[in-house]
Every structure is written in structure tokens, then in C-alpha cells.
Amino acid sequence: MKELAVKSQKKAFKVAEDELTEITIFDQFGKGKILASKRLTNNCVIYTRVSSKKQEAGYSLDIQLKDNMEFARKNEYNVLGYFGGTYESASTDERKEFNRMLTFCKKSKEKVTYIIVHMVDRFSRSGANAIYIKENLKANGIYIMSVRQPVDVMTASGDFQQNIQFVFSHYDNQVRKEKCVSGIKEALNRGEWCHGVMKGYDAVYEGSKRRLVINSEGKLIRKAFLWKANDGLSNEDCRKRLAKLGLKITFQMMHRIFKNPFYCGLIAHNLLEGKIVEGVHEKIISKELFLKVNEVQKQNSHGFKWIPEQERVPLKVFLRCEHCNGTMTGYVVKARNKWYYKCRTKGCGNNKSAESLNKTFDEVLSYFTIKEEFAPLIREQMKITISGLTREAEENKLKMKATLNDIEGKLERLEERYVTEELRQDLYVKYVEKYKHEKVEILKEMGRLESKSSNNEEVIDLALQNALNFTNMWASGSWKRKVRMQYLLFPKGLHYNKKNDTVRTEKINEAFLWMAYQQQTLSKIKTGIPLLNLRYSCLVDPEGFEPSSK
């Protein structure tokens, strides 16, 4: 009986072995590659950054470095390098130290596993592009670790949380930018020029105030205006005369100087929305002389007429050449009455029928145009997402209120002890100043957090209203309206490649990209945007969002 069982078992093993041999014959038809598992190490690099030169030598960099090193020590990480330690804007990823760090990490991808930053906004504030960089690093087995915003980057949930942190950092950057623009607009309305010093002026500082005064170059520029008005000289002749007197400027700058009302004491700026403001700076010429010079300018024939608003070519300048990065203008072949887009770079030869490219752009818009049936669901999900982004800010505000109440209590106790002579005057003054300073800083931070959480519903409604009407608005809108829509959706324009007959973009408005992605999710057709060669691989569905079954 025992021998029979052994024979039966040997027979089964033989059959299994024969079957395995037969299967291995088909290995030559297998697909995919055998991937080596990514080896995690304890090696890391540390990156620190501040936004302005004023902060470079301050405590901010020191605190970042100290906290980052302590984080590495607690987690038993081996630090291979230190990067940053200077001021670099985080709104763009074209940064010297930042790129040096990325190059080091990628070249040493077998060694580096972690990039340690104080907060994710120290790494980048560029939103979607930051997520793209993070995904590329992750593909190389490199993870971003934030000391003050810790998440488990090895899990899908932690990865999604970090994506949200990047988006929120970008949102915070935009809010700050709006405040800065508002301040500049107020200064311009007061007649104060906030930007770089114009040619012909020097900046003189009186305390914190800046005053613009005419320098020796300004006196020569006055002469150029007089030559133009009284002698009728051309721009080129004026430029040559100035060069002989020691002031060398280009032909284009000469033209800009003659057209700039700043030199007659007036301010013109895009933020003033077409309004002219009387400046507080010294004027080089009179208003009458400026107008006379520009009358002479109009009389000069250039041999062509520039028409900036051609309805047939709304994408001109907005389109850039993929081959040389030059802007593309519009022109018409009169014999056929056919419009084209053409690269402005001489000899580039990148051109395309305007009708064809306009049609392509219209098809691109269709991916961002939300259907009425999906609008209610997308609106609700937007509310949930933004609520999640602001929840942390609300929690921080509650903590700050508690701290504020604690400080108020401490100030009251100090007052009581001082009145009852339990506390010396020097100690009283020292601690009162300390607590009052803490109170001011907390109130500032609470005000900043408050500005983030206001008007969310109005913003959602406005964005959704635009997304519902993109296609119709672009098809029937005026030239100016079309241009505004184009830059709203694609802030850096589109690039056209004649060789492949394709378009691409460097940046898409994150809100409208998110809505397009949600619509495709609800439609169960996740094709991305093929015309832009765009896939949604870097975006993740927020947890708890399920399409309605009704």
C-alpha cells in the first residue's frame, strides 16, 4: 500500500514537471520586462530656501537647516549633501540650487532615497509642475520628506496628501501675489512708480521713501525730444546724435522713449487699466513737447499698416514656435484670401493654416467645456476639495485663538503682579513686550489664514460658469475676449510643431484641468487630452467621491 502511494506521488511529480517544461517553451512570447526592485536606502540630501535676499542672512535658513538635520538624525538618515541655503523664488522651478540638487539626486539615484525639506513650499510653489517633478523623482526611487508636514509618502493616501500640499502652496502663492498687485496698484494711483528706474533717472532714497530725479542721461533725452519736435529728425538720426554725445541706446528703445508719457510727468501702466495718472517724479519735458513729438511720429510713413486685432488669427502671439520658441504672427495671402500663422524668426519656416489651427484649438476647448449634466456633481466635489484644503487652516486658527487667550491671561497676571509690587519694573517691561510681540504675530497669521478661506463659493461658481461656456464663448466672442480666455486656460500659451503637426503647452490652469479630469471620470472615459498629449496619471481621485447612481 505504501509503495503504491509513493509510485502515485512520483507519477504526479513527473506530470507536473512535463507540464512545466511544455509551458517554458512559450517564454519567448511573454511580454513585459523583469524589473529589479527599487532599493531603499537611508541616504538623503537636505534642501533649504528662502524667498527674498532680505531673509537670506536671517534666522529662517538657520531654523530650516537645524530642523532638517534633527529630522535626519532621528530617522537615522545619512546626509549626502546640502543644497539651497540661499534665496530663490519657488513660483518657478528654474532655480540654480534647486536644479543642482535634482541633478545630483538623479545622477546618484542608486544612493539617494530622500530629499528633506522644512515644508513642501520650500521645495516648490509651482503646483501641478511640482507634482510632475515629484512623480519623476518617485519613479527614480526618490521621495520628498517634509519636516513640518509629515506624511507617509510610500502609501497612496500619503502621496495624495502631499499632492494637495503642493496645490495649496501654489494657491497661497497666488493669494500673496494678488495682495502685492493690489499694493502696487494703490501706489501707482498715488503717482508713485514702483518698478525699475526709467532711463534718464536716478533713485534717491530718503529713509524708506524713494524719489526719482533726472540725471545726465535725462538731460540728453530732453535734447532728443527737442530735435524730434523742432528739427523733424528721424528716430535713427536722434539715436546717432545721442551716441556721439555718449548715450548709446537701441533703435527700439529710442522709439519707446518717444512714446512713453513718463518723461512728461505722467504714469501709464497695465494695472491702471487704460487710465493715465499724474506722477510725483520730476518730468524731463513738458506735456506740450511730448504731444508735439508724437504728432511728428504719426506723420512718418513706415510703408505698412499694423492691425493688431485680426479676427481670423486670434491665436497669434499666443502661439509659439516649438522649433525656435519664437512667437507666431498672422498674415493673409490676398490672392486666396487665406490666413496663416507664421513664426516671426527669419528663416524658421514654421507656418500653418489659421483655419486648421483654430479648429484644433476649438477641439482642445471641448475637453475643458463641462456638460450641464455633470455640473452639479463637479460643483459639490469642488466644495469638498476646497473645504479639505482650508480645514487645516481652520484648525490652525482655533489653536491660535487658544494661544491668544493664553497670552491675554499672562498679560493680565503680569499687570496684577506689577501693581501689587510682586514683580520688578524691568522684568515687567521685558515680558510685556515679549507677549505683545507674540500677540501681534499671531493676529497677523490669523488674518492671513482668514483671507484664504473667504469667498470660496463665489470662486467656484465663477470657474464653473466659465467652464460651462468655453466653446461657445470662444466661437462667438470678440478678439479681445478670445485672447483673455486663451491665457486664462493656458497662461504660457501653446507651442506648435510643424514637423509633427502637434501642439503642446507648458502650463494649464489647475482649476479647469481638475474639472476636465472629473468630467472624464464621471463619463468613465479617461482618455486625457490627446491633442495636447496629456494624460491624467499625476492626478488622483479624492477619497469618498463616487459618481451618483441616480
Phi and psi in degrees as a GROMACS rama.xvg file:
@    title "Ramachandran Plot"
@    xaxis  label "Phi"
@    yaxis  label "Psi"
@TYPE xy
-65.2368  -40.6692  LYS-2
-64.3676  -36.4533  GLU-3
-64.3593  -40.3092  LEU-4
-66.2991  -41.1028  ALA-5
-63.9081  -43.5501  VAL-6
-62.2818  -41.2202  LYS-7
-63.0642  -40.1756  SER-8
-67.9903  -41.4403  GLN-9
-62.2337  -38.5331  LYS-10
-64.4067  -40.8613  LYS-11
-64.1276  -42.4797  ALA-12
-61.866  -38.8722  PHE-13
-65.2136  -42.3548  LYS-14
-63.4188  -44.2751  VAL-15
-63.1212  -39.3497  ALA-16
-66.2785  -41.5773  GLU-17
-63.9466  -41.5919  ASP-18
-64.196  -40.5012  GLU-19
-63.391  -40.3798  LEU-20
-63.1123  -42.476  THR-21
-64.0292  -39.4555  GLU-22
-66.167  -39.4589  ILE-23
-64.8025  -20.3223  THR-24
-60.4302  -29.8752  ILE-25
-89.0353  4.72246  PHE-26
-59.1883  -29.1656  ASP-27
-63.714  -18.319  GLN-28
-99.1946  3.16158  PHE-29
-67.7189  157.567  GLY-30
-117.088  158.509  LYS-31
86.7755  163.255  GLY-32
-112.972  151.634  LYS-33
-77.4221  112.608  ILE-34
-91.5768  133.385  LEU-35
-76.7676  135.405  ALA-36
-66.9061  139.979  SER-37
-73.0024  127.986  LYS-38
-89.6994  119.081  ARG-39
-84.6306  134.965  LEU-40
-119.925  176.912  THR-41
-98.3981  14.63  ASN-42
-84.6226  142.798  ASN-43
-147.799  167.931  CYS-44
-124.913  156.747  VAL-45
-115.263  131.298  ILE-46
-123.668  126.841  TYR-47
-125.929  150.25  THR-48
-160.076  146.101  ARG-49
-124.507  166.181  VAL-50
-90.625  -21.7741  SER-51
-135.71  159.726  SER-52
-65.7819  -29.5036  LYS-53
-62.919  -29.9465  LYS-54
-86.5879  -13.4594  GLN-55
-56.8233  -44.026  GLU-56
-95.0541  7.98559  ALA-57
-87.7678  -170.442  GLY-58
-74.3915  -19.7601  TYR-59
-58.8821  -47.2371  SER-60
-64.5815  -39.5999  LEU-61
-63.206  -43.1574  ASP-62
-64.844  -43.2033  ILE-63
-57.8322  -50.0605  GLN-64
-62.391  -44.0094  LEU-65
-61.5601  -47.9934  LYS-66
-65.0471  -40.2682  ASP-67
-64.3339  -41.9753  ASN-68
-67.3988  -37.5366  MET-69
-66.663  -38.9238  GLU-70
-61.774  -43.4915  PHE-71
-64.3387  -39.8824  ALA-72
-65.4371  -45.5806  ARG-73
-62.338  -35.6035  LYS-74
-90.9868  4.51264  ASN-75
59.3669  40.6314  GLU-76
-87.6139  148.362  TYR-77
-100.352  113.768  ASN-78
-80.8745  119.091  VAL-79
-93.5274  -18.6915  LEU-80
-171.186  157.791  GLY-81
-119.22  130.974  TYR-82
-130.781  160.268  PHE-83
89.7214  -121.928  GLY-84
67.3161  23.8276  GLY-85
-150.957  -175.55  THR-86
-97.8144  130.132  TYR-87
-149.058  135.148  GLU-88
-67.8911  136.375  SER-89
-95.5401  -1.24585  ALA-90
-76.4303  -16.5044  SER-91
-126.881  152.011  THR-92
-100.222  17.4736  ASP-93
-93.1353  77.0327  GLU-94
-127.936  136.409  ARG-95
-62.4531  -55.9415  LYS-96
-66.3504  -39.3519  GLU-97
-60.2965  -47.7419  PHE-98
-69.2377  -32.6874  ASN-99
-63.2262  -39.3089  ARG-100
-65.6913  -44.9635  MET-101
-61.4877  -41.9513  LEU-102
-61.9998  -44.6028  THR-103
-60.4143  -45.2334  PHE-104
-63.912  -42.1637  CYS-105
-71.5661  -36.6398  LYS-106
-72.121  -24.2901  LYS-107
-112.244  37.0464  SER-108
-64.2659  -21.595  LYS-109
-73.5637  -16.9804  GLU-110
-107.827  -47.4024  LYS-111
-82.3673  129.165  VAL-112
-114.597  -29.6293  THR-113
-130.039  142.036  TYR-114
-110.383  117.853  ILE-115
-98.4515  125.093  ILE-116
-127.678  159.706  VAL-117
-69.3794  -50.6797  HIS-118
-140.77  161.24  MET-119
-64.0605  -27.0698  VAL-120
-71.1794  -15.4675  ASP-121
-71.0598  -29.1066  ARG-122
-75.488  -52.5773  PHE-123
-167.765  148.66  SER-124
-117.323  20.0366  ARG-125
-90.7589  11.424  SER-126
65.3705  -115.577  GLY-127
-59.2983  -36.7393  ALA-128
-68.994  -33.2252  ASN-129
-63.9209  -40.507  ALA-130
-64.0702  -38.8974  ILE-131
-62.3994  -44.9741  TYR-132
-63.7188  -42.4133  ILE-133
-60.8831  -40.7484  LYS-134
-65.4504  -38.4399  GLU-135
-64.6411  -41.6402  ASN-136
-64.5717  -41.6751  LEU-137
-61.9487  -37.9061  LYS-138
-62.9771  -24.3002  ALA-139
-95.8257  10.8376  ASN-140
76.7903  26.3541  GLY-141
-117.545  130.815  ILE-142
-122.47  145.717  TYR-143
-92.5567  124.953  ILE-144
-115.037  122.45  MET-145
-100.136  129.336  SER-146
-68.3302  -44.9204  VAL-147
-90.7812  -11.9547  ARG-148
-129.415  64.402  GLN-149
-70.4133  132.286  PRO-150
-139.765  160.183  VAL-151
-85.2748  93.7885  ASP-152
-68.9961  -9.58904  VAL-153
-81.4979  -11.8628  MET-154
-106.903  158.121  THR-155
-62.7112  -38.8608  ALA-156
-65.1215  -45.7185  SER-157
-65.3064  -38.8834  GLY-158
-62.2195  -41.9455  ASP-159
-65.5909  -41.1995  PHE-160
-60.163  -40.0102  GLN-161
-67.3217  -36.8629  GLN-162
-58.8302  -44.5299  ASN-163
-61.765  -40.1308  ILE-164
-61.8145  -39.5572  GLN-165
-64.7595  -44.0732  PHE-166
-63.5757  -42.3501  VAL-167
-65.5527  -36.3755  PHE-168
-63.2017  -39.4372  SER-169
-65.4131  -41.7538  HIS-170
-61.7159  -43.8933  TYR-171
-61.7262  -39.3209  ASP-172
-63.6221  -40.0915  ASN-173
-66.3683  -38.7722  GLN-174
-62.0692  -43.9203  VAL-175
-63.767  -39.1755  ARG-176
-62.272  -41.9636  LYS-177
-59.6921  -42.3808  GLU-178
-64.1572  -40.8891  LYS-179
-63.6878  -44.4946  CYS-180
-61.9148  -40.1135  VAL-181
-60.8165  -42.4368  SER-182
-64.7632  -40.8436  GLY-183
-64.0203  -40.9992  ILE-184
-62.6724  -41.678  LYS-185
-62.2463  -42.5682  GLU-186
-64.1906  -41.7377  ALA-187
-62.4262  -40.1129  LEU-188
-65.6781  -24.6508  ASN-189
-83.3111  -3.91837  ARG-190
89.9154  13.5886  GLY-191
-99.143  124.115  GLU-192
-83.8371  117.542  TRP-193
-95.5936  -10.7944  CYS-194
-95.2028  -161.87  HIS-195
-60.1313  155.711  GLY-196
-72.2789  130.528  VAL-197
-68.3034  154.149  MET-198
-57.6438  129.707  LYS-199
99.9119  0.491255  GLY-200
-127.94  156.809  TYR-201
-122.016  151.55  ASP-202
-97.1823  126.729  ALA-203
-115.966  126.846  VAL-204
-101.338  129.403  TYR-205
-118.721  91.2005  GLU-206
71.5301  -123.826  GLY-207
-92.7585  -6.51715  SER-208
-91.39  143.745  LYS-209
-110.51  135.391  ARG-210
-124.333  135.679  ARG-211
-98.3753  124.722  LEU-212
-123.914  152.193  VAL-213
-73.0826  134.957  ILE-214
-109.239  -170.008  ASN-215
-63.8224  -34.3133  SER-216
-66.0548  -35.4762  GLU-217
-62.2029  -36.8922  GLY-218
-66.5117  -34.6195  LYS-219
-70.6975  -36.7909  LEU-220
-63.4129  -36.6228  ILE-221
-59.5753  -40.9038  ARG-222
-60.6486  -41.1338  LYS-223
-61.4423  -41.4076  ALA-224
-61.1434  -40.9192  PHE-225
-67.1727  -41.2666  LEU-226
-59.4331  -42.5663  TRP-227
-66.8044  -44.2203  LYS-228
-75.5665  -43.8134  ALA-229
-90.7915  -35.395  ASN-230
-102.93  -9.88489  ASP-231
68.0366  27.0307  GLY-232
-68.5612  151.641  LEU-233
-75.207  165.185  SER-234
-58.5943  -40.1122  ASN-235
-66.1328  -39.896  GLU-236
-65.4928  -39.5959  ASP-237
-63.5577  -41.1195  CYS-238
-62.7565  -41.295  ARG-239
-66.7368  -39.5734  LYS-240
-64.0461  -41.5876  ARG-241
-62.9884  -37.7632  LEU-242
-62.8521  -38.2772  ALA-243
-66.3408  -27.6539  LYS-244
-89.2912  0.862155  LEU-245
103.213  0.980936  GLY-246
-107.642  104.828  LEU-247
-99.1686  118.842  LYS-248
-136.492  159.619  ILE-249
-80.0008  164.808  THR-250
-61.7742  -41.2494  PHE-251
-63.04  -39.748  GLN-252
-67.8818  -37.2369  MET-253
-58.1751  -43.2611  MET-254
-63.9391  -42.5558  HIS-255
-66.2912  -36.6168  ARG-256
-62.8662  -46.0867  ILE-257
-65.6055  -24.3912  PHE-258
-96.0117  -2.14429  LYS-259
-96.2167  112.661  ASN-260
-69.0922  -5.88069  PRO-261
-57.0886  -33.8628  PHE-262
-73.0182  -14.8222  TYR-263
-106.93  20.0694  CYS-264
91.1707  10.9438  GLY-265
-112.43  155.677  LEU-266
-118.366  127.504  ILE-267
-122.136  132.241  ALA-268
-154.614  148.643  HIS-269
-57.6379  -35.2397  ASN-270
-68.7964  -17.7357  LEU-271
-83.9198  -4.51461  LEU-272
54.4276  50.5921  GLU-273
88.9365  -9.93621  GLY-274
-83.7076  142.91  LYS-275
-102.85  134.455  ILE-276
-120.566  140.902  VAL-277
-71.5716  122.254  GLU-278
-84.0692  160.83  GLY-279
-95.8711  -0.546686  VAL-280
-81.88  163.877  HIS-281
-67.5662  142.032  GLU-282
-101.22  141.065  LYS-283
-82.4672  -35.7994  ILE-284
-132.865  169.65  ILE-285
-82.5523  162.867  SER-286
-65.1122  -36.0606  LYS-287
-63.2007  -42.3573  GLU-288
-65.7541  -40.3888  LEU-289
-61.1499  -45.6963  PHE-290
-64.6276  -38.1065  LEU-291
-64.344  -42.5761  LYS-292
-61.5576  -40.852  VAL-293
-74.4487  -23.0873  ASN-294
-67.8705  -39.5833  GLU-295
-63.7772  -39.2901  VAL-296
-59.5609  -42.4775  GLN-297
-63.9478  -32.4874  LYS-298
-74.1253  -20.9111  GLN-299
-72.9581  122.552  ASN-300
-85.7678  131.63  SER-301
-100.189  -5.25702  HIS-302
83.6247  0.161492  GLY-303
-152.57  161.314  PHE-304
-117.863  124.915  LYS-305
-92.8413  120.103  TRP-306
-113.398  103.808  ILE-307
-73.6016  -21.1472  PRO-308
-116.926  75.249  GLU-309
-89.2736  117.866  GLN-310
-62.8299  -27.781  GLU-311
-77.8196  -16.6055  ARG-312
-129.055  62.9503  VAL-313
-67.5822  -16.216  PRO-314
-91.5253  2.53439  LEU-315
-66.3894  145.382  LYS-316
70.6718  -40.3704  VAL-317
-62.6443  -34.7004  PHE-318
-82.2505  139.016  LEU-319
-123.385  152.332  ARG-320
-77.8042  126.758  CYS-321
-67.491  -25.7079  GLU-322
-82.0274  -40.5772  HIS-323
-125.891  -1.06348  CYS-324
68.0275  13.5807  ASN-325
-77.8072  156.789  GLY-326
-75.3787  153.492  THR-327
-107.748  128.722  MET-328
-101.623  178.179  THR-329
-115.57  145.076  GLY-330
-148.532  162.385  TYR-331
-120.91  136.961  VAL-332
-89.7466  101.821  VAL-333
-61.0093  -34.1164  LYS-334
-60.1901  -34.9807  ALA-335
-109.482  -2.16679  ARG-336
51.2782  46.1321  ASN-337
-120.156  132.624  LYS-338
-95.4288  147.494  TRP-339
-136.233  156.727  TYR-340
-101.26  139.623  TYR-341
-143.765  138.476  LYS-342
-66.4299  137.674  CYS-343
-77.6541  -15.5508  ARG-344
-69.079  125.634  THR-345
-61.5645  128.168  LYS-346
84.0312  -2.27177  GLY-347
-69.4525  -45.1819  CYS-348
75.1027  14.292  GLY-349
-86.0919  103.685  ASN-350
-140.294  162.389  ASN-351
-160.644  146.355  LYS-352
-55.9975  130.253  SER-353
-63.9209  -38.1932  ALA-354
-60.3622  -41.3906  GLU-355
-68.2544  -45.9443  SER-356
-70.5333  -34.1039  LEU-357
-63.2565  -38.4738  ASN-358
-66.9407  -41.004  LYS-359
-60.6506  -43.4702  THR-360
-65.2711  -37.3675  PHE-361
-62.2176  -38.983  ASP-362
-67.4099  -38.3112  GLU-363
-60.6129  -43.2299  VAL-364
-59.7518  -32.2888  LEU-365
-61.8301  -28.7237  SER-366
-71.5779  -24.9198  TYR-367
-98.3721  -3.94071  PHE-368
-87.0548  118.83  THR-369
-83.4738  136.47  ILE-370
-79.755  146.934  LYS-371
-55.9691  -37.0753  GLU-372
-65.4399  -25.521  GLU-373
-96.74  -11.4598  PHE-374
-57.2904  -47.3464  ALA-375
-60.7011  -42.4415  PRO-376
-65.6276  -43.3621  LEU-377
-65.4506  -38.1945  ILE-378
-61.6152  -44.9765  ARG-379
-63.3575  -40.848  GLU-380
-67.9622  -34.0259  GLN-381
-63.1219  -41.6904  MET-382
-61.6511  -42.9883  LYS-383
-63.9482  -44.3002  ILE-384
-64.8031  -47.8077  THR-385
-67.148  -35.9372  ILE-386
-60.9024  -40.3709  SER-387
-64.3193  -37.7846  GLY-388
-67.7072  -34.217  LEU-389
-91.9453  -8.05368  THR-390
-61.265  -42.0441  ARG-391
-62.7701  -37.9701  GLU-392
-64.2896  -39.533  ALA-393
-64.868  -40.8812  GLU-394
-63.0823  -39.5416  GLU-395
-65.2484  -37.2566  ASN-396
-64.0276  -39.9739  LYS-397
-62.8347  -41.7266  LEU-398
-63.8032  -39.3818  LYS-399
-66.5748  -38.6148  MET-400
-61.7253  -40.6684  LYS-401
-63.8368  -42.5551  ALA-402
-64.0402  -39.2536  THR-403
-62.2236  -44.0042  LEU-404
-62.1226  -38.1309  ASN-405
-64.2667  -41.2193  ASP-406
-65.8629  -41.4856  ILE-407
-58.8409  -41.9346  GLU-408
-62.7077  -41.2119  GLY-409
-64.7377  -39.1607  LYS-410
-65.0304  -39.9061  LEU-411
-63.881  -42.8097  GLU-412
-65.8649  -37.9385  ARG-413
-61.6333  -43.1308  LEU-414
-60.4025  -44.5787  GLU-415
-63.0379  -44.6489  GLU-416
-66.7662  -34.3901  ARG-417
-70.6063  -41.2309  TYR-418
-63.8188  -38.7626  VAL-419
-86.1018  8.20365  THR-420
62.0082  28.0982  GLU-421
-83.7004  -13.6939  GLU-422
-130  133.782  LEU-423
-66.6722  154.94  ARG-424
-63.719  -41.7039  GLN-425
-62.991  -39.6902  ASP-426
-69.4476  -38.1349  LEU-427
-59.7777  -49.0721  TYR-428
-62.4102  -43.0623  VAL-429
-58.0281  -50.6139  LYS-430
-77.3794  -31.3716  TYR-431
-62.4545  -44.8266  VAL-432
-62.9373  -40.9544  GLU-433
-61.2862  -49.9865  LYS-434
-69.4115  -33.8019  TYR-435
-67.9422  -37.9387  LYS-436
-63.7314  -43.8311  HIS-437
-61.1067  -39.7246  GLU-438
-62.571  -44.598  LYS-439
-61.9938  -43.639  VAL-440
-64.1029  -39.9287  GLU-441
-66.0518  -41.8921  ILE-442
-63.6287  -37.7246  LEU-443
-62.1979  -46.9903  LYS-444
-64.9532  -38.7899  GLU-445
-64.0453  -38.3425  MET-446
-64.6039  -38.5498  GLY-447
-65.5753  -42.7652  ARG-448
-66.763  -33.9287  LEU-449
-64.6487  -38.4688  GLU-450
-66.5274  -26.3548  SER-451
-71.9714  -33.5248  LYS-452
-94.3969  0.0617056  SER-453
-88.5228  152.996  SER-454
59.9081  28.4061  ASN-455
-63.1042  -45.1209  ASN-456
-64.0846  -39.9481  GLU-457
-63.9637  -40.2217  GLU-458
-64.2626  -42.8253  VAL-459
-61.0708  -47.025  ILE-460
-62.5341  -41.4531  ASP-461
-65.2235  -45.2913  LEU-462
-62.7813  -42.5723  ALA-463
-68.2272  -37.3981  LEU-464
-62.2201  -41.0261  GLN-465
-63.9173  -44.8139  ASN-466
-64.8606  -30.1792  ALA-467
-70.462  -23.4193  LEU-468
-122.349  14.572  ASN-469
-51.4452  -54.8669  PHE-470
-61.0388  -49.2051  THR-471
-65.6794  -41.1044  ASN-472
-63.3972  -39.3447  MET-473
-73.8951  -36.4341  TRP-474
-68.9747  -38.5553  ALA-475
-106.227  -4.22796  SER-476
-77.0775  163.937  GLY-477
-72.3168  171.203  SER-478
-58.5886  -44.6615  TRP-479
-63.9826  -40.1428  LYS-480
-66.2631  -40.2497  ARG-481
-61.712  -44.1195  LYS-482
-62.5362  -42.8781  VAL-483
-60.3236  -42.6893  ARG-484
-63.8392  -42.7491  MET-485
-59.147  -46.7028  GLN-486
-75.6084  -25.9392  TYR-487
-63.2043  -42.2368  LEU-488
-82.4025  -41.8554  LEU-489
-125.559  85.3974  PHE-490
-57.313  -26.4518  PRO-491
-107.397  16.3323  LYS-492
75.4551  -169.354  GLY-493
-120.651  151.444  LEU-494
-110.595  134.235  HIS-495
-111.421  131.06  TYR-496
-110.882  109.952  ASN-497
-68.8245  -36.3122  LYS-498
-59.6811  -45.1276  LYS-499
-98.2739  -5.75931  ASN-500
53.4683  51.3583  ASP-501
-130.634  158.987  THR-502
-121.856  152.48  VAL-503
-147.378  168.503  ARG-504
-139.474  152.342  THR-505
-88.0083  -22.8737  GLU-506
-152.142  136.494  LYS-507
-122.277  139.454  ILE-508
-54.5551  119.322  ASN-509
-62.354  -35.1389  GLU-510
-64.1541  -45.3074  ALA-511
-74.634  -31.9436  PHE-512
-64.2654  -41.7718  LEU-513
-61.6912  -42.76  TRP-514
-66.0864  -39.3884  MET-515
-62.3924  -40.3674  ALA-516
-64.7248  -42.9271  TYR-517
-63.9522  -38.2185  GLN-518
-64.3182  -41.5215  GLN-519
-67.7093  -33.689  GLN-520
-63.8463  -45.1929  THR-521
-66.1696  -32.6847  LEU-522
-79.687  -9.85802  SER-523
59.8078  32.3422  LYS-524
-131.401  85.5931  ILE-525
-90.0741  72.7654  LYS-526
-90.2008  -9.30154  THR-527
71.8734  -149.711  GLY-528
-125.448  88.6414  ILE-529
-56.1131  -35.0242  PRO-530
-63.6617  -25.3148  LEU-531
-104.708  6.07762  LEU-532
53.6278  44.1832  ASN-533
-111.751  128.324  LEU-534
-114.334  160.969  ARG-535
-98.1483  27.327  TYR-536
-64.7914  -25.2102  SER-537
-87.2612  -7.1886  CYS-538
-100.136  147.189  LEU-539
-126.143  136.944  VAL-540
-63.5496  128.908  ASP-541
-60.4815  145.191  PRO-542
-64.1083  143.112  GLU-543
85.1341  1.04407  GLY-544
-98.2673  110.331  PHE-545
-124.151  136.934  GLU-546
-59.4187  145.194  PRO-547
-67.8694  141.772  SER-548
-89.935  -3.22555  SER-549
